[in-house]
Each structure stands twice: as structure tokens, then as C-alpha cells.
Amino acid sequence: MLAVMPDPLQLSPDARAVMIDAAGPGNASEDAERIAPRLTDWRGRTLGTAALLLRPATVAQVQAIVRAAAAHRVAIVPQGGMTGLVGGALPTPGRAAILLSTERLSRIRSVDPAGLTLVAEAGVTLHAVHEAAAHVARRFPLSLAARGSATVGGLVSTNAGGTQVLRHGVMRARVLGLEAVLPDGSLLQQLGPLAKDNTGLDIKQLMIGAEGTLGIVTAAALALAPIPTERIVAWAALASPAAALALLADLRTRVGDQIESFELIPGEGAALVAQHMPQLREPLPGHPWAVLLELGGTALMSGLEAALLAHATDAVIASNNSQADALWAIREAIPEMERRDGPAVKHDIALPVATVPAFMTATETALAVAVPGARVFAFGHMGDGNLHYNVRAPVGAGPDWLATNASAVSHLVHDRVAALGGSISAEHGIGAFKMDELARLGDPAKLAAMRAIKHALDPLDIMNPGKLAFEAA
């Protein structure tokens, strides 16, 4: 009699029962309508399937789920606020998987204003972290448009960046300690927010940016910062990205490390926001480029005014926090408005700051030859070299343009990034959608080391498989 092989896309009855029990009463759902939104990312792309959603409320429940998954070799896909852009929180096609949401791990465990630390569980939103810090007259200096839904676990797992990296660094620089469940169900307990700990390898650093492939982050100790005595936000019109680079260099000379943010914005970006959201008025219409910048510290205004006079064609300086927030609202609305405006091949790239203007000019010229009619829409964190480099379909292009041209466009853009020593992912990660490009352009020695670490910590390949160019074990 022939043996009946199990369906690789289905959980066995035993596995299903054990993991539902491990999650705890009321923490499991098989409701297809509830699961369906968790199979699609922010850009509307869908990957594999999942028949079970688990929502543990305690770290012990997370450990029990991981142990059950290991015993039955079932893949676990950790999910936070679902704000990722590269498919890192979506199940991989071809394998049975469960979704593990961290949304119920939502406690802020402690805040220490004197020690400038805050301990938050993985499901706490960035907005809640900001509020908790502000309550004790401190701040957590990492911000992004999705702060209302992005969670601590996701921010750690993707090593998120945002708009204040120039001064305060990416998430890795803000994580002082970490608690995480490893693939065998054991608990990494490195939550102590120590400035010095020289006891060997820093395992928490492996978890940061690993996109859930080495374990599940359950809590993090975060570094807070004082609130600056002076905040200045300005919108400066500029003739070109080269002028923006000159302004940045001049500001650094005049105000040092007090530059919080320096965002490059095309004129059409602000116009697009005003078109779709008329309540957000375009600050300086008619200019080809602008920079939204923020300074924080003391004695800033004279240095800013001198730099603007030297490099900007026009500028507005917010006179209060409401005006500053209105300028930031324009910047934060650009990704959504650009998405609504039509199909585009999107890239999240990092370059040496000095090369940004020349890269933009040369790459746009190359694209005009390779993909006639394609329109470049680039914006982002010029202060740290991170561009969101979007190549939009020609006017009037049909719905098949993206499928036909996306691969060639990305190869061209990424090849030029690599030639300059840049990165094909500045802050969004690799996930499922950039694996081929990382395998093509990544440093072979680094990729080999990454795979060795993955195999050592997760030999059963149950932790978010099919991400980060990891091969199955």
C-alpha cells in the first residue's frame, strides 16, 4: 500500500492542534477574512497562503509556539504593523506556514528619563513610543510616516531608518537591549540597556535587520534623547540636487551635528500632494527642487539664514510647531500620493552622499535611452544618501508596462548603485522581493557568512523562510 504524502501547503491536524494550544485561549484564528489582509503588503502585492493566525499575548506563548513549530517543521512568519515594502512579512509560496502577529505584545514595560531608556514590547507602535517618551520630557528620535502602525518588532527586524538618521542613526543605533525567542524556543535575554558589555559576541546585533529569519523579537530597550532647546524647520527651493548638496555641506560647517533631517523633494512631489490633498498647500510652487530640513539645538538661526542665502532660490521657515508639522505632512504624504498616481518601479537605495547629484543625472540619462518615456521620481533622505528612486511608466502606458520593464529598470538602477559602492536597500530590507538582486550583487563572502549563521541558528529553516537570500536548510 502506498503511503499518503502530506500536503506541503497544509498543516497536519496534529500541528494545527498543538500550535493553537500553544498560543493560548482565544489567541488563534482560522478565519479566512481575518487572515486575507495579512497576505498582502502595503503596495498590494500578495505572496503565499496561511491557514492559521496566532496572536500570542505573552513571551511564554511565543516560546511555546516556536517549540511546536520546530517539532512539526512548520514555518513561522512574524508580523508587526504590516508596513513593510519588500514582502518580508508575507508567507513564502509552496510551504505550510502560520502567521504570528506580535500585536498583543503591546506593553511599554519601563521608561527611565534619567538613563534615557525605554523598554517596549514588539507590538508597541512607534507613535506610542513617541508619546511615552514625550510624557517624561524626552523623545525617541526615529520617525517615519507609518509611525501610527509600524511596531517596535518590525522596526528592529528591518533596521528601520526614517527621517532623522542623519543625526541619530538607524534603528540599530537606537537599540540598547533586546529580548527575542530563538528558533529552538529559547529566550535571548539581552534587555539590559548597558553602554558597555564586552562579554563576547553581541547576539542582539544579529537579530537587528534579520527580518525575523533568526528569531522573533519580543521586546527592545530603546535609547531616548533630550528634547532640543530650539527646533527650526525650513522648506528651501533649489535649482538642482547639486545645489542641495552644497547647502548640506554649508550647513554642516555652520551648525555642525545639529542637522536633524535633510530631505530632497522634487517640485512635482509637492505639487502632487497639493493636487490630491488640497488642504496641504504647496509652500513654494514653481521650483524644480526643494529641501525640507530640520535643525535641533541652540543658536541655529543665523547659520541657517546664511546658508539659505548662499544656496537657495527661495525659502520659508516655520514660525511655530504647527507650521513645521504642516511642512512635514507634505513630505510624509509623497509616497502615498506617488503610489496613487500610477505604476512605478520602486527602489530604496543608499549612495555615498557626495555621489547623489551625479548619480541622479547619469542614471536618468541612461534610463531615457534604455526605457524611452520612463519618468524618474526621486526623493528622500539626501542627508544620509538614501533615495527613494522611482521610475514611473510613460504617460499613457498600458497596465503591462510594469511587468515588461521592471526587471530591466531595476538591473540598470542597481548596477549603477553597486558601481558607486552603494546599497540596493537602504532602509526597507530585502524580504522576498529583492532576494534575486541581493544574490546577484551582494558580496559573496558576506552572503556565505549570513547563510552559515542562518543554518547554525535555524537548521530546520522554520523562521520566516524564503527571505534575505537564505537558502533552505
Disulfide bonds with the S-S distance in Angstrom:
none
